Amino acid sequence: MVITLTCIAQKPLLAVLAVRDAIVRLDPSSEVLTSVHTTFIKLTLVSRSYSLAVPVLERQVCHFPTVTGQAYQNYHQPLLCAEHESSTAFITDASGFSKQLAYRDHLQFFLYGAMIYMALKKWDRALHYLSIVISCPVTNAVSKIMVEGYKKWLLVSLLRNGKVIKAFNKCKTLKLGRTFSALTMADVAQQASDCSSLCEVESLVASLVMSGAFSAVLLQSHNYNDTTMLRFSNPIKSLYSREQWARGKIVKEGRQLGVIAQSIYQSNHGLELSNEHFLFSQKSLRWSDNSAKSNIGTLDEAAGGVDIEEDIMGDMH
């Protein structure tokens, strides 16, 4: 009721605290996954109150609502006021605390939880939740929720390991050559790098220069207290050198393709897979068919001749 009214009023934040307190009071361990859990996590996402969902997400979800038969429900209905060792004793499919859960509800809970941890930049927890989403067993094809979880898992993995940040710093450093002709490492750090120290910036620039990502040189002064200077080459010369490098690479790959094509031709010839062999096989099949037909015709004629002779001999008698 509260959730419906707040959604109609477009104020989901009003229901977040009430639903969270209800979940914690009903099941302090929050070990049983209910439909309210998924709705609550979705409300925190819509209202952007990510930190309010952490107390529920930090608890380990281990069970689903217990499925009980009709006869069992009639003769055994535990009282809520009684002491229970586990919340699975009273949170059942007939207790009314949860709607009937489907396969997608389980996936949505962990996907929404991962999105909350992503918003809070807790990458390890986000990876854990996403790994649950993408590793759930399926009968046939994976669902759209699992595909979406896999996309987010790739993104979070890159952010967690810093590969996206390194690639971004590399891209910004490469763009400096379009504007400047020379820069100190301090200027590079200020313009295009998020590295904490100048040594890290210099290592990044040196790796780019040695890999040939851009045409530049590093100038080190005799005085080690002075910073290293990055000097870019002439853009026209660098463009010409890149064209020469690309042309040489194309020629080299063309030669390699020629060698591969020759090897394939020799292999086909050795395995009798060439076009000439196929044509010869087709002609051989035609010859064999024609010879078989001619043999059958000869036998038929011979059989007919025997019948005629037998008729003539009968007439003579």
C-alpha positions, -999 to +999 in steps of 0.1 A: +000+000+000+027+024+010+048+015-020+019+020-044+009+054-030+045+067-031+049+055-067+017+072-077+028+104-060+062+100-077+080+102-043+096+068-038+120+081-012+091+083+013+086+046+012+123+036+014+128+040+051+094+024+060+101-007+038+136-011+050+126-010+087+098-035+080+123-059+063+148-056+092+121-060+119+104-090+103+137-108+096+167-093+114+191-116+095+174-109+062+184-144+051+151-152+033+147-135-001+112-121-005+095-100-032+097-070-008+135-072-011+134-067-048+109-039-046+129-021-019+161-023-039+143-009-069+129+020-048+164+029-036+176+030-072+147+052-084+151+076-055+189+075-057+191+068-019+218+042-024+233+042+011+199+033+026+200-001+009+234-011+022+221-025+056+199-049+037+224-058+010+252-065+035+232-094+050+236-128+033+205-141+015+205-179+018+169-191+015+137-187-005+103-187+012+095-222+023+070-241+000+044-259+021+015-282+010-022-275+017-025-303+042+006-291+061-008-255+062-041-267+077-025-287+106+007-267+112+006-230+113+034-215+135+026-185+155+045-153+147+049-144+183+066-177+191+104-181+191+119-193+159+154-205+153+152-192+117+130-169+097+124-198+072+099-212+098+073-184+094+082-168+060+065-193+037+046-191+004+014-190+024+024-165+051+015-135+030+049-118+036+060-124+000+045-129-034+053-160-053+089-155-065+099-162-101+133-168-117+136-131-127+129-118-092+161-135-079+181-121-108+167-086-104+175-085-067+212-091-073+213-070-105+198-040-086+221-046-057+251-046-080+239-013-095+237+002-061+273-008-053+284+006-086+268+039-077+287+038-044+319+028-062+322-004-042+336-025-071+343-057-052+308-060-039+294-051-073+315-078-090+303-103-064+266-096-071+271-095-108+289-129-107+259-143-090+237-130-118+257-143-147+264-177-131+228-187-123+219-220-140+195-219-169+176-246-188+179-232-224+190-197-234+202-170-210+177-142-201+180-105-209+187-098-172+218-121-174+229-104-206+226-070-190+245-083-159+273-096-181+277-062-198+279-045-164+303-072-151+327-064-180+325-027-172+330-031-135+359-055-141+376-028-162+369-001-136+381-024-108+413-032-125+419+003-137+421-006-174+396+020-184+414+048-165+447+038-180+433+039-215+417+073-208+450+087-196+467+073-227+441+089-250+444+123-234+482+122-236+481+113-273+459+144-279+485+167-265+506+164-296+479+181-316+482+213-295+517+215-280+552+210-294+569+205-261+558+199-225+573+192-191+561+162-171+544+185-147+524+200-176+515+166-189+503+156-155+482+187-152+468+185-188+462+148-194+470+124-165+455+115-132+487+099-119+497+109-084+535+114-090+557+127-118+575+093-120+543+076-129+536+102-156+571+098-170+567+060-171+534+064-190+548+088-215+580+067-220+559+036-227+539+055-253+570+067-270+587+033-270+556+016-284+554+041-312+520+054-302+532+089-311+564+104-325+582+122-297+614+122-277+621+126-240+648+151-231+665+147-198+687+175-184+721+169-168+707+183-136+685+155-122+666+180-102+651+194-135+620+177-149+620+157-181+609+174-213+585+158-238+591+171-273+568+161-301+581+156-337+570+176-367+534+166-375+542+164-412+571+141-407+552+120-382+523+117-406+547+107-434+564+081-411+530+067-401+520+063-438+553+046-445+548+023-416+512+015-427+524+009-463+552-015-451+527-033-429+503-038-458+530-051-480+543-075-453+508-088-447+502-092-484+533-114-487+522-135-457+488-140-473+505-151-505+525-177-486+493-189-468+474-192-502+502-212-517+503-235-487+465-240-489+468-248-527+494-274-520+474-289-492+443-291-513+463-307-541+477-332-517+443-340-502+428-342-537+405-312-529+414-291-560+390-281-587+407-303-612+401-333-590+364-324-585+359-321-623+377-355-628+355-371-601+323-358-618+334-371-652+343-405-637+308-407-621+292-398-655+313-425-672+304-451-647+267-442-650+268-444-688+287-477-688+262-492-663+233-481-684+249-496-716+255-529-698+219-530-686+207-523-722+230-551-736+216-576-710+180-567-719+187-572-756+204-605-749+174-616-728+150-605-756+170-625-782+168-657-761+130-653-760+127-650-798+149-681-804+128-700-779+096-690-798+111-700-831+121-735-818+086-739-804+070-732-837+093-757-855+081-784-831 
